Amino acid sequence: MVFNLPALSGTAPQPVFPAVIKLLAKNLAFWSGKKTIFYGISRNSKTFLSDLETLLDLLKTGKLSVPIKAVFQLENIQGAHREWAKGSGMGSIVIKVQK
């Protein structure tokens, strides 16, 4: 889901509801061992630090995974932007700033 793409590309914003329903529908496939949970933290929250530590612990222990769609070197930042602008597929785009 790319929520700020319309502002950058001048296109009409897409509704968020269908994407959220699609993610939650994956919970119905209980045999896959995967489920969708929404977890948000805010820097302005009193519990920001403890929430961030909890989130990082989930990542560290493997209870939470972040799918990686593509990895780009900093020298190919234009390619990373093109991939991001496509808005297709699932996963994060990683930019390597060091070799």
C-alpha positions in Angstrom: 0.0 0.0 0.0 1.5 3.3 -1.1 -0.4 6.0 0.7 1.6 9.0 -0.4 2.0 8.1 -4.0 -1.1 10.1 -5.2 0.5 13.3 -3.7 3.8 12.6 -5.5 2.3 11.5 -8.8 -0.7 13.7 -9.1 -3.0 10.7 -9.4 -6.3 10.1 -7.5 -5.9 8.5 -4.1 -7.0 4.9 -3.9 -9.3 3.7 -1.1 -7.5 2.0 1.8 -10.4 -0.2 2.8 -10.0 -2.9 0.1 -6.3 -3.3 0.9 -7.0 -3.7 4.6 -9.8 -6.2 3.9 -7.4 -8.2 1.7 -4.8 -8.3 4.4 -7.3 -9.3 7.1 -8.7 -12.0 4.8 -5.4 -13.7 4.9 -6.2 -14.5 8.5 -8.8 -16.9 7.2 -6.1 -19.1 5.8 -5.2 -20.3 9.3 -3.3 -23.3 7.9 -0.7 -21.0 6.3 0.7 -20.1 9.7 0.6 -16.4 8.8 -1.7 -13.7 10.1 -2.1 -10.0 9.7 -1.9 -7.7 12.7 -1.7 -4.0 12.6 0.7 -2.4 15.0 1.3 1.3 15.1 3.5 3.6 17.2 3.8 7.3 17.3 6.8 9.4 18.3 4.4 11.7 20.2 3.2 8.9 22.4 4.3 8.5 26.0 4.9 4.8 25.3 6.9 5.4 22.2 10.2 4.0 23.5 8.6 0.8 25.0 6.5 0.3 21.9 9.6 0.6 19.7 11.5 -1.8 21.9 8.6 -4.3 21.7 8.5 -3.9 17.9 12.3 -4.5 17.6 12.1 -7.5 19.9 9.4 -9.0 17.6 11.7 -8.5 14.6 14.7 -9.9 16.5 12.9 -13.1 17.6 11.4 -13.7 14.2 7.8 -13.3 15.4 7.4 -10.5 12.9 8.9 -10.4 9.5 9.2 -7.7 6.9 9.1 -8.9 3.3 11.8 -7.4 1.2 10.7 -6.7 -2.4 14.0 -5.4 -3.7 17.4 -4.2 -2.6 19.2 -1.3 -4.4 22.6 0.2 -4.0 22.6 4.0 -3.3 24.1 4.5 -6.7 20.9 3.2 -8.3 18.5 5.3 -6.2 16.6 6.2 -9.4 15.9 2.5 -10.0 14.6 2.2 -6.4 12.3 5.2 -7.0 11.0 3.7 -10.2 10.3 0.4 -8.4 8.6 2.1 -5.6 6.4 4.2 -8.0 5.1 1.1 -9.6 3.2 0.3 -6.4 2.8 -3.3 -7.4 3.7 -6.3 -5.4 4.3 -6.6 -1.7 7.4 -5.8 0.4 9.7 -3.1 1.3 12.4 -1.6 -0.8 15.8 -1.4 0.8 18.5 1.1 -0.1 22.0 0.0 0.8 24.1 3.1 1.7 27.3 1.2 2.3 29.0 -1.6 0.4 
